[in-house]
Amino acid sequence: MRLRSASTAVLGAVLLLAALPTSASAASGQFRYDYLTVEGYEATGFLNNPPSDRCIDLPGVGQENPEPGHSPQNRTDARATVFTEPDCQGDSFTLRPYGSASERLKVRSVVFG
């Protein structure tokens, strides 16, 4: 009887541990980009410790702004694939960790991983 109770308790503990959420992986560091605001001002956008394996539409250069971002700087420890359109659509380019690109590279979304 004790063996069955102990087995049930161990199985319950294993199932409980498996159900606990794990911490989401994230790129450590900062991703930066420059853009022209809708009002016509130069601005710099950034993402601190962005999540991995998730498409991120870059603030300030979405559908509300006809001008895309440019000059991306990947100051994180993960690869960053930037896209020319929101929702990780359009042409893409991969920046290595701690890499950057010129202002000719236009960006609207990014995924890390």
C-alpha positions in Angstrom: 0.0 0.0 0.0 2.8 2.4 0.8 4.6 1.7 -2.5 1.4 2.6 -4.4 1.0 5.9 -2.4 4.7 6.8 -2.9 4.5 6.0 -6.7 1.3 8.2 -7.0 3.0 11.0 -5.1 6.1 10.9 -7.3 4.0 10.7 -10.5 1.9 13.7 -9.3 5.1 15.7 -8.5 6.5 15.0 -12.0 3.3 16.0 -13.7 3.2 19.2 -11.6 6.7 20.1 -12.6 5.9 19.4 -16.2 2.9 21.8 -16.1 4.9 24.7 -14.6 5.6 27.4 -17.2 9.2 27.8 -18.2 10.8 31.1 -18.6 10.7 32.4 -22.2 14.1 32.6 -23.8 15.1 36.1 -24.7 18.0 37.8 -26.5 20.1 39.7 -24.0 20.9 43.2 -25.0 19.3 45.9 -27.1 18.2 46.1 -30.7 18.2 49.7 -32.2 16.9 51.3 -35.4 16.4 54.8 -36.7 13.3 56.2 -38.3 11.5 59.3 -39.4 8.4 60.0 -37.3 5.0 60.8 -38.9 5.6 64.4 -37.8 9.0 64.4 -39.7 11.4 64.1 -36.8 14.4 61.8 -36.6 14.0 59.2 -33.9 15.6 56.0 -32.6 13.6 53.0 -31.6 14.9 50.2 -29.4 13.9 46.8 -28.0 15.5 45.7 -24.7 16.0 42.0 -24.1 13.5 41.1 -26.8 11.9 37.6 -26.8 13.2 34.9 -29.1 11.3 33.1 -31.8 8.5 35.7 -31.9 7.8 38.2 -34.7 7.9 41.8 -33.4 6.5 44.7 -35.3 8.9 47.6 -34.6 7.2 50.5 -32.8 7.0 53.7 -34.8 7.4 52.2 -38.3 4.2 50.1 -38.6 1.3 50.7 -40.9 0.6 54.1 -39.4 4.0 55.4 -40.7 4.7 55.3 -44.5 8.5 55.5 -43.8 10.2 52.3 -42.7 13.0 52.2 -40.1 16.6 52.0 -41.2 20.2 51.5 -39.9 19.4 48.5 -37.6 21.9 47.7 -34.9 21.7 44.3 -33.3 23.4 44.8 -29.9 22.0 41.4 -28.6 23.6 38.0 -28.2 21.2 36.4 -30.8 20.7 36.5 -34.5 18.2 39.1 -35.6 16.3 38.6 -38.9 14.8 41.9 -40.0 12.0 42.2 -42.5 10.9 45.0 -44.9 7.2 44.6 -43.9 5.2 44.2 -40.7 4.4 40.7 -39.4 7.8 39.4 -40.6 6.8 39.6 -44.2 8.6 40.8 -47.3 12.3 40.7 -47.9 14.6 39.7 -45.0 18.1 40.1 -43.9 19.9 38.4 -40.9 22.1 40.4 -38.6 24.7 38.5 -36.6 24.9 39.1 -32.8 26.4 42.6 -32.2 26.2 43.4 -35.9 24.7 46.4 -37.8 23.7 47.5 -41.2 23.6 50.8 -43.2 20.7 53.1 -43.6 20.0 51.4 -46.9 18.5 48.4 -45.1 14.8 49.2 -44.4 13.0 47.5 -41.5 9.5 47.2 -40.1 9.7 43.9 -38.1 12.2 41.5 -36.6 12.5 38.1 -35.1 15.4 36.9 -32.8 16.7 33.4 -32.6 
